Amino acid sequence: ERGMHMLQIALDNLQIVLPNTSVPGRDILHHDMQKLQQEYDSLSASLNDTKTQLDGTLAQWTVYDDSVDQLQ
């Protein structure tokens, strides 16, 4: 997934800058990274739920369409 790859890049970059960052700055960066991870996880879960719903709707539509074809 592209999003997960980008999140990993951000985490890798965080590890690079942490040694040269003040303690208060580190806390802020860790907090921001945790928030970013949580937001990504939430978005990913929402996308998975939407995909599941769309797959179900598509399956129902296919059954309906097949039924209409049989009636014609």
C-alpha positions as CSV (number, residue, x, y, z in Angstrom):
1,E,0.0,0.0,0.0
2,R,1.2,3.4,-0.9
3,G,-0.1,5.0,2.3
4,M,1.7,2.5,4.5
5,H,4.9,3.0,2.5
6,M,4.6,6.8,3.0
7,L,4.0,6.3,6.7
8,Q,7.1,4.2,7.0
9,I,9.2,6.8,5.2
10,A,7.9,9.4,7.7
11,L,8.9,7.1,10.6
12,D,12.3,6.5,9.0
13,N,12.9,10.2,8.7
14,L,11.8,10.7,12.3
15,Q,14.5,8.3,13.4
16,I,17.0,10.4,11.5
17,V,16.1,13.7,13.0
18,L,15.5,12.6,16.6
19,P,19.2,12.5,17.7
20,N,19.6,16.2,16.7
21,T,16.3,17.3,18.3
22,S,15.7,18.8,21.7
23,V,13.8,16.7,24.3
24,P,10.7,18.8,24.1
25,G,10.9,18.6,20.3
26,R,11.2,14.8,20.5
27,D,8.1,14.6,22.6
28,I,6.2,16.7,20.0
29,L,7.5,14.6,17.1
30,H,6.6,11.3,18.8
31,H,3.1,12.7,19.6
32,D,2.7,13.8,16.0
33,M,3.8,10.5,14.7
34,Q,1.4,8.6,17.0
35,K,-1.4,10.8,15.8
36,L,-0.5,10.3,12.2
37,Q,-0.4,6.5,12.7
38,Q,-3.8,6.6,14.4
39,E,-5.3,8.7,11.6
40,Y,-3.9,6.3,9.0
41,D,-5.2,3.3,10.9
42,S,-8.7,4.9,11.1
43,L,-8.7,5.8,7.4
44,S,-7.5,2.3,6.4
45,A,-10.3,0.7,8.5
46,S,-12.8,3.0,7.0
47,L,-11.6,2.2,3.5
48,N,-11.8,-1.5,4.2
49,D,-15.3,-1.2,5.5
50,T,-16.4,0.8,2.4
51,K,-14.8,-1.8,0.1
52,T,-16.7,-4.5,1.9
53,Q,-19.9,-2.6,1.5
54,L,-19.3,-1.9,-2.1
55,D,-18.4,-5.6,-2.8
56,G,-21.7,-6.6,-1.1
57,T,-23.7,-4.1,-3.1
58,L,-22.1,-5.2,-6.3
59,A,-22.9,-8.8,-5.6
60,Q,-26.6,-7.8,-5.0
61,W,-26.7,-5.8,-8.1
62,T,-25.3,-8.7,-10.1
63,V,-28.0,-11.0,-8.8
64,Y,-30.6,-8.4,-9.6
65,D,-29.2,-7.9,-13.1
66,D,-29.1,-11.6,-13.8
67,S,-32.7,-11.9,-12.6
68,V,-33.8,-9.1,-15.0
69,D,-31.9,-10.9,-17.9
70,Q,-33.7,-14.1,-17.1
71,L,-37.1,-12.4,-17.3
72,Q,-36.4,-10.9,-20.7
